[in-house]
């Protein structure tokens, strides 16, 4: 008989609805039961594309004996981390405090008040490699909860105090010098760079686009070609590797080895959008076709496999199909021979290093040692199309169909920007349709929600990142189309964001809004992770909107937030790469204003340059903002290059505009 999760919308929670474990979703009912029956809480957090989450489910949560013990001695709660990143953030931090490391599935044990006292990640069915079995853990916790309650209460209070202090941060203000912080991060990244295999650190290797965006942004200020080379070489290695789906496009989550060869096969929307944007910026700097090709291949994958008919992007694709990790993506030589002609087989085998023995459990992950030669490109292109068509006949990995606001905003941003740069109207249309989808389906009672399911908004409040990322995407859609209606929407949501997440008293943003009151502590995370922190993006968009509207209130909020976060930034600058762009707000003093009815050629020219701190203004003779007031001339399509609102003489040609920018 299905458990309570049958009533949920999350794909991950629904995967567990038929478990014999008596799961509760996150909410008051579970905590009330825990208090009433005096039982500890077992909190399990994961996500639909998580391989080890599936393993633990198969080993333990589908096992009747384990379920019976859980149901008798615990109240069990299941959380989708993608639905509730605030809950995940609080308890992942506690896992790291208790166990010294984190990951998913996350397994935490809480008091009825939600205070953690023991935690880990994956526990196997049978003990191995120094890990106790899950049943051993359950029995020990149940025994201790019954016999050592005072010790557990003491421990949970101590851990909660540490947790609160971590989220409070060190508010002692220090002066951060931008140049010193940049130099520190630069030295860190240079020392951590793997000069042989590229990327940072050792296995497992993550692409870490946020670090490479810093390198590209730093190059735009300093023209340090040696530092830039670190990123470009890494992008080349990732593109050639097995982490890149050579057949279908898109990127898997990370590489389990140092060579970018064997991936964890799940594909996440946030990885693919942030990497596409990174390759787009590499193209803007270098103008190399190979980076353009990678952007095109990635966006084509997203529009084919991750885009709903209504215009929303799905969140993830699983690593497993038919219960086997990577089965959908790997090939035997016999399978290749059955699909391709002899010339194609020869080219595919030689260019992608295929063997009869294989490189992954007897089969082959495609990877390249070098770029495909010009003479082979046509044959390879046709062969890959045939293989993709054949692969589509296989049973595919599950696609998680929730439409997450922040992740969709990242897709909106890159489709809009790539669309204007490459003159691709279809991509602009996808971006505009996605914006309209989010504004219709991810809004409830005039507030942004975390996600939508089948065009219906979830009842889970949006996080700060949902607001700040959507506002950023609307600004970039304005920059890509010249339509001021997107700025009007951005300003409207910005005022709501400030009301919901900003604390004037404490001088900082929170990750969860004042409408969300069901977590042990209210997280406030300044550090960037795989993606930029919601707080750093909020600061960046406030600066841009402050310039566009000349509203100094926006700038004052950023100044207060910078003071509040200054100690954390100063101690861990490498974990705050996105912040370094606006440590000096004067970096955003340049504007370009476009006026007229048909300035798209000028707009494409500016967007094609990598100018990360530039602010755009538009006046089509209709409603405009302070940045572009009184510049419209009937019958003229003009561009003004301005510094602190003081503008050069307007120009009409792309060449004149580029000269002004570069000089």
N, C-alpha and C positions, 0 to 999 in steps of 0.2 A: 504493500500500500504506500503511495507517495507520501512524503513528509511535507512540512509547511512550505518548503522551497518551491513547491509546485505553483504557488501563487505569485512568484517573483517574475520579473522580466529579464533579468540578467542571464545571459547564456551560461555563464560559469555556475551560477546558483542552480539553474535548471539542470545542469549536468549531474547535480547531486540530489535531485528530488526523489530518486528511487533508491537511494542508499538506505540501509536499515538503521543508520544513525538518525536519531530524532533531532534533526537540525532546526535551528531557529535562524531567521534573518536578524541582522543587527536591529535592535530596538528595545523598547521598554519591556515587552512581554518576557523576553529571555532574562533580563536582569531581575524582574519581579519574581519569576520562578526560582531563580538562584537564591534570592533572599528568603523567600517563603520556605523553600526546602533545604536551605542551608547547604548548598552544594557549590563547589568551585565552578568557574566557567572555563570551558575549553574553546579557545578562539582560533579558528583556522582561516587564514587569508591567502588567496591566490588569484589566478586569472585564467581565462579560458584557454589561452595558447601556451600555458605553462606545462612543459613535459613532466617535470617531477611532481607537479600537482596531480597529474593523471596517474602517475605511478603510485603515489601515496593513497589515492582513492581506491585503485584496484587492489592494493595490498591490504589496506586497513579499513577504509570506510565502507567497502562492499563486503567486508568479512563480518559474519554474524556474531562471532564470539567477541570481537573488538567492539562492535556496535552495542551489544548487550552490556558490556562493562561501562562504556561511555554513558549509555542511557541511564544506568543505575546510579552512577557516581558523579556525573557531571551534567551541566547544562551546556550543550554544544551550539556554537554560533558559527555560521559561514558568512564570509564577507568577500565580495568581489572588489579587489583593490582599485580597479579602474572606475568603479562606481563611487567608492568612498576613499579617495586618496588621503583625506584627513584622518580617518580611522587607521589606515595603513601607515601613515607617517608617524602617528603617535606610538603605535605598537611595534613598528619596525625599529624605531629609536630605542624602545625598551629591550627588544631582542639584542640589539647591538650592545647595550649596557650590560645585559645579563650574560650573553654568550660570546661577545667580542666580534661577532660577524652577523650578517643578515642574509636574506634571500627568501625565495618562495618555493614551496609553500611555507608560510609562516605559521608556527605552532606556539601559541601563548596560553598560559594558565593564569586566570585572574580571580580576584576576590569578587564577591557579589557587587561590590562598589566599582568594579572595573579596573582595580589596581593590579598590575602584573607582579607575579612573584617567581615565575619560572618561564623560560621560553627557549625555543630552538627553531629549526627550520624543518627539513625533511627527516623523519624518523622511519627506518625500514621495518618491515614486518618481522624479520629476524635480525638480531644484533650482528653487526659486521663493521670492519674498519674502524673500530673504536667507538662506534655509535651503538647505544642501547636500542633494543627493539622498542617499538611504540607501546606495546603492551606493558613492557617493563616500566617505562616512563609513567604510564597511567596508574599502575599499581603503586608505585612509590609516591606519586603525587596524592593519590587517594588516601594512602596510609598517613602521610605527613599532615594532610589537611584534617584528618580525624584525630591525630595524636599530638601534633606540634602547632596548634593553631596560633598561639601567641607568637611563635617564631615567624610563622608565615605573615601574620599581620605586621610585625616589625619590619620584615624584609620588604613587603609590598609598599609600606609607607616610605622607607628609605629610597627604593627605586623610583617611586612617584616623585619624591623631592628632587632627585637627580634629573628626572624627566622634565619637570617644570623649569628647573634652572637652565637646562639645555635650550628649551624653547624661548625662555626669557632672554637668553644671550647675555653678553656683557655690554651694558649700556654706557659704560664709561667712554666718553667721546675722545677720540684721538685725531690728529691731523694726518690725513693720507695724501701723500704726494703722488700724483698720477705717474710721473716718470719712474719713480722708485718702484711702485707697485708693478708697472709694466715690465721693468727690468727683472724683477724677482720672478714673475711668471715666465718670462722668456728663458731665463736660466734654468728654471725647473723643467720646462718642456724640452729644452735642448738636452739636459742631462738624462731625461727619461725616454728620449727618442731611441727606438730600435733601428739603427742605421742599416741593418741587414734586411729585416723583414718589413720594416716601416711600422708606423703606429707607435703607441706609447706603452711601456711596460712589457710584461710577459703574459703568457696565456693564463686565463682566457682573455681575449682581446675584444674590446668594444670600439666601434668607430669614433665615438666621442666628438660629434660634430661641434659641440659648444666650444671645445678647445681650438678646433681648426678655424671656427669663425673668428675667434680672438686673433689668431695668427694672420688671417686675411685682413681683418680690420686694422691690426697693428701695421701691416705692410702698407695699407692705404695712407697711414700717417708718416711712416718712416722710410718707405721704399727699401726695406731690409730684405734683399733677395735671398740671402742664405737662410734666413728664418722662414720665409715663404716656401722655400724648397722642401722643408719638412712636411708641410701640408700637401703640397702638390704630389710629392713622392708617395705619401700615404694614400691619397685619393687614387692614384694610379694602381697601387698594390691592392686596395680594396676592390676596385673595379675589375681587376683581373682575377680575383680570388673566388673561392667557392662560396664565400659569404654573399657574393653577388649572384643572383639567379641568372646565369648566362643564357638560359633558354627562354624564360618568361619575363625577365626584368624584375626589378625590385631587389631589396636587400633583406637578408635574414638578420636576426637580432644581434648575434655576436659569433666570434670564432672561438672554438674550444682549443685551438692550437695557435702558435705564434705566427704562422705563415698565412693566415686568412683563408685556409683551405677548407677545414671541416666546420660547418656552422652548427649552431643550434637553430633548427630550421624554421621556427616560428617567424612570421613577418608581422611587424607592428606598424600601424599607421604613422605614429610619431617618428619612428626611425626613418621611414621612407620619405616623409615630407621634409624632415630636417636635413637628410642627406641630399635630396634633390635640390634644396635651396643652397646647400653648401657647394655642390657641383655647379650650380648656376652662378654663384659668386666667383668661383674659380674661373668660369668662362668669362665673366665680366672683366676680370683682371687680365687674363692671358689671351682671350679671344681664340682659344684653341678648340677646334671642332670636336675633339674627343670628349671634352666636358659637356658640350652641347648635346652630343649623342647620348651620354649617360642620363642627362636630364630628360631627354625625350623618351628614352626607354623606360625610365622610372615612372614618369607621368602617364605614359601609355599603359603600363601595368596597373597603376592606380585607377585609371578611368575604365579599364576593362574588367578588373576583378574586385575592386573595393568600392565602387560607386553604385549607389542605389538609383533606381529610376527616378526617384523624387529629388535626387541631388545631394543626399547625405553620404558621407564616406564611412564605411564600416571600420571597426577598430583594430581587428587582428585576424590573422590566419594561423591555424594551429601548426605545430611541428609534426604531429602524428597523423597518419591516415591508415585505416585498417589496423589500428593498434600498434603500428610500427613507425618509429621516428625516421623521417626523411624518405620514406618509401615513395612518395609522390614525386620527389625531385631527383632521384638517382637512376642510373641507366647501366645495363649490361651491354657488352659489345653485340650480343645476339639481338637485343632490342633495337640497337642502332641499325644493324644490318637489315632488319625487317622493315624499316621505314624509309631508308635513304638509298640512292643509287651509289654505284661504286666510287664515282668521283667525290660525291658528297661525304661518303663514309671516310674516305682517305683524308679529306680536308678537316672533318670534325675530329677524327682521332688524333691527328697531328697537332691541330691548333688548341685542343682542349685536354690533351694529355690523358687520353683514355687507354685502358689496358684490360686484358681478359681477367686479371686478378682483381682489378678495381682498387679504389683508395678509401672505400668506406663500406665495411661489412660485405665485401664481395661485389659491390657495384661501384659506379663511378660518379663522383661529383665533378662537374665541369669546372675547369680553371685554366687560365692562360699564363704562359711564361712571359709573353710579350704581346704587343698589339698585333692584331691581325693584319697581314700584309695586304696591300691594295689589290693585288691580283686575285686574292682569295675571298675578298669581301662579298662579292655577288653570290658565289657558291655557298658561302657560310650563311649569308642572310636567308637564302631560300631553304637551306637545310634546317636552320633553327625554326623557321616557320612551320615546316613539316613536323619537327619534333614537338613543338608547342601544341600543334593540332592533335598529334597522337597522345601527348600527355593529358590533354583535356578529356580524353576518354577514360582515364583512370578515376578511381574513387578519390575525390579531393579531400584535403584537410578541411576541418570545420572552419567556417568563417563566423566570427563574432559580429553580429549585426547591430550592435548598439552604436549610436552616432554620438560620440563624445564631443562636447562643444570645443574644448581647447585643442584637441587633436584635429578636428575638422578645420579650425581656424588656421592651423599650420598648413593644411592642404589648400585652403582658400588663398592664402598668402603666396604660395609658390606657383599655383596655377595662374594667378593674376600677374605676377611679376614675369614669369617665363612667357606668358601670353603676349605681353606688350613687347618684350625684348626680341622674341622670335617671330613676331607678327602672326601669332597663331590665334585666330578668332575663336576657334573651338575651345581653347583653354580659357580664354576670357569668359566665354559663355558658361563654362563649367564653374568658374569662380563666382560669377554673379548668381547662378542658380543655387550654388552652395550657400552663398550669403542669404539669399531669400529663404532657402530651406531652414537655416538656423534661426532666422528672425521670426519664422512662422512656427516651427516645431520644437525649438529648444527654449522657448519662452513660456512661462506660466505666471499669470498675475503680474505681468510687466517685469518679472525677474528672470534672469538667465538661469536655466537648470543645467545640471551636470551632463545630461544626455537625453536622447529620445530613442524610442523603440517603435519601429514601424509608423513613423510620422506622429507619434504621441509623446509629449514631453514626460520625462520621469518625474517622480515626486521628490527627487533628491536635489537639494539646492546646489547651484553652481558654486564652485570654488573661486578664489581670487584668480587663479590661472585661466578659468573659463571666461571671466570678464576681461582680463588684461589681454589675453591672446586674441579674443574676438575683436576687441577694440583695435589692436595692432593690425589685424587682418583687414578690417574696414578702412583703416588709414592707408594700407598698401593697395587696397582695391581702388581707393581714390587716386593714389599716385599712378596707378596703371591705366585708369580710364578718364581721369579728369572730371569725374562726376561728384559734385559737392554733396549730394544726398548721402553719400557714405560717411562723410565727415559729420554731418548732422546726427546720424545714428551713433557714431562713435562718441560724440560729445554727450548725448543723452545717456548712454550706458556708462560713461566715465563718471558722471555725477552720481549715478546709482552705485557704482563701484566704491566711490569714496564714502558714501553713506553706509554701505554694508560692511566694508572691510577696514576702513581707516579709523585709528584711534588717535584723536587729537591730543588726548591726555598723555598717552605714552609715546606719541610721535612715531608711530609705525603702523604698517599694514599687518593684518592677520591673513593666514591662508584660507581659513573658513570664516563665513560671514556671521554677523550677529544673529541671523535667523537659525544658524546651526548651533544647537546647545547640548548635543548628546555625546560629546567626547570628554574623556578624562581631563585633558588640557586642551586649550585652543592653540593649535600650532601656528608658528610664525617663522618661516624658513627662508633665510636670506641666501643660502648656498645654492648655486646652480648645480644641476645634476646632469642627466643625459640631455635634458632640455633646460632652458633658462628658467630660473625661479619666477613664480608668478609675481613676486614683489619687484624683482629687477625689471620685468617687462612693464609692470604698472608704472614704474618711475620713467622708463623710456617713453612711453606713450604720453605721459603727463607733460614731459618736456616738449614733445612735438606739438601737442595740442596747445600748450602754453604759447609756443611760437606762432602757431596758426591763428589763434584767437587774441593774442596779447593779454591773456588772463594770467596775471602773476600769482594768483592763488594756487594754480597747478604747480608752478615752479617752487613755491614756498613749501608745499607738501614734500616734494622731492628733496629739498634741502634738509628738512627735518628728518626724513627717512635716512638720508645719507649720514647724518650725525648719529642717529640711533644705531645704524649698522656699521659705523666706522671701525669699531674695535674688531668685529668679526672679519671685516674686509682686510684690515691691517694685519691680522694674525694669519689669515688664510686667503691671500689674494688669488691663488690658483683655483680656489673653489668659488671665486666670485668674478669669473672672466667677463660675464656680461655687464657687470657693474663698472668695469674700468672705462667703458666708452663714455660714461657721463659723470665720472668723478669730478671732471671739470665741465660744468654745464655749458661753458662758452664753446665747447666743441660743436654745439648745435647752433652756431650763430649764422650759418649760411642758409640762404633760401633761394629757390628758383620759382618765379611766378610765371604762369602761362596764361595768356589772354587771347580771346578770339573764339571763333566757332569751329576751327579745324586745325588744331595744333598737334595732332597725333604724331607727325614726323619728328617734331621737336621733342615731344614727350618720350618717344622711343629712343632717341639719341641720348637723353639724360639717363633714362633707366638702364641703358646698356653700359653705362659707366658705373664702377663700384664706388659709391659715395654714401657710406652707411649713416652719416650724421646729417645728411641734407634734408631739409624740410621743403615740401612742395605747396604751392598755392595756385588757385585757379579762378579765373573770372571770365565767364562766357557772356557777360552783359546781363546776368541774372543775379541771384543772391550769391554773395561771396563773403569772405571773412576778412578780418583785419589785415592779414598778410598780403592780400591781393586787392585791397580797396583802391578805387579810382585809377586803375591801370588799363581798363578796357578801352580800346579804340575801334570804332565800327569799321568793319572791312579789313581789319589787320589781324594776323596771327603772329603774336610776339612772345618772346621769352625775356624775362628780366632776371639777371643774376644779382642777388642782394646779400649784404652783410649787415646784420642787425637792422634790417628794414631799410638800409640805405642802398639804393639800387644803381647799377651801371645803366648806361643807355640801352634800350631794348634792341634785340636782334631778331632777324627773321629767318636766318639760315642755320642749318645744323652745324656747319663749319664755324661760323662766328660764335655760336653758343659754346661749342667745345673749346675754342680758344679762350673764352672768358673763364670757363671752369678750370682749365688746366693752368692758367696764369694767375 
